[in-house]
């Protein structure tokens, strides 16, 4: 970017622009795999809606790409910088604007941390249901941009089910409000739903009205240990057939339990070959837990109702079950989803793939809605050949999920990393429709180019 253009940017959003090398590097990527590293030409930390509007008016005048981001917790490369872009950080727009307990709603700016919103509404006996593993540091704006899920999505749905209305700045700087404040509203097309999960490619979300849920009167957590993963997956179907709806229904295989034990000093693997972690909530939590316990025991599970400390630890361990980076491993993972009835055959297929490609495998799943996180890895000493086998296993795992009637991404979004698989799932006609929507909202193609739909 030439000096005059940068000077103009600094004048339209004074005091909000940084070109320091360490800042450009920090904001150049999220947590996703980095395919084509690039540094932004500048980072703008917006504080107001007007800052965002002025930035986008400037970007439209000069055709400069804008990559929006919150805390950078995404894992699909949706917030990676692209050549010549300005990164727009929304983390300073972090006000909880209003909480209306009687309406069971809250209005927040996009930089509000998920966990902080929950802390704020808890004193009113309410909660914000979506709870991604990164809830302690991911932002509501980022959750909306990717339509994030989480552990409680088994009962309460993903982020889209909690978004009522959005304030959005379009590519040319126009501010629009979409959606509705009441829980119900069917006037026109549902543009709030369209924006939710659009990964910053259609507009910049600057205000969010969310639906709140009742903080549960009681919570019961069951840890059901099975001899192996197929039996535990049968337990998922048994709970469904009992017509009980857990708030949390998570499935961890034996290798995941071993990894957790190694990292946290727990002894989960000693208790079984797979863990089904179940949580019921509300006034009927105890009765629902009894029904689930009976159904799982009949399948041969050892079912423990954990005390509050143990339950909290188990749920927290599940949130971290995908693991941190390990220096001596190459590792790749995904977030495919399949129909619940296909969990067992799909995981069997994954295990066959791991043997075929000579890679290691562990699997965790939001089992309540069939969303799996398979992770493949090899030792770094295997070098390029190991990486090649990892990528082959990953491609095959995605194609297999589609063959089982599934999807390439259940909650993390397409971002940059998963574009290679999008045409495997969606027809040319559907992709053309999506491209047309993108052109309508962003005719110059400056909003997060090269992400989501391309």
Order of alpha helices (4+ residues) and beta strands (2+ residues): alpha-beta-alpha-beta-alpha-beta-beta-beta-beta-alpha-beta-alpha-alpha-beta-beta-alpha-beta-beta-beta-alpha-beta-alpha-alpha-beta-alpha-beta-alpha-beta-alpha-beta-beta-alpha-alpha-alpha
